Amino acid sequence: MTDRRSLGRAGELAAVRILEREGYRVLQTNFTTRYGEIDIVADEAGCLCFVEVRLKTGKEFGTAQESITRAKRHHLVRAAEIYLGQTGGQDRECRFDVLALLWDRETSAPRSHELIRNAFGADE
């Protein structure tokens, strides 16, 4: 699996499995707006979670979490606002989580992962 799109799909499928093992209930994947895409929308214990999946195949360019720029956070917040408007969830408790996967190209599976709950706020 060498092309970027296939790698991304495999990473998101692995992310769904990891989140489900952690107790999340996945509601939607790849919610797309003009501001960009929310990788996974899930519920964890009544909290609506917008999950950004970051996949890295090595550590040479910093951590996956560091790759979420201020601009990317802004786009995720705007996309989440659209999701809430479309689903009537404006009154729900919400947060932004990051699931960072260190990917093993040989096994086509995550070597390790780190789940960061409440990774950033809507005002960042």
Number of C-alpha atoms within 10 A of each C-alpha: 11 8 7 9 10 11 17 14 11 17 23 22 12 17 25 22 13 16 19 15 10 11 12 20 18 18 11 14 17 12 16 13 15 9 15 15 16 22 21 24 22 23 20 15 10 12 13 21 25 27 27 24 22 24 22 18 15 13 9 7 10 10 16 20 18 9 12 16 10 10 10 13 18 17 18 24 22 17 21 26 15 18 19 16 11 10 9 10 13 14 7 11 11 20 18 21 21 23 23 22 25 20 21 14 14 7 9 14 16 20 12 10 15 13 17 15 14 14 14 15 13 14 7 9
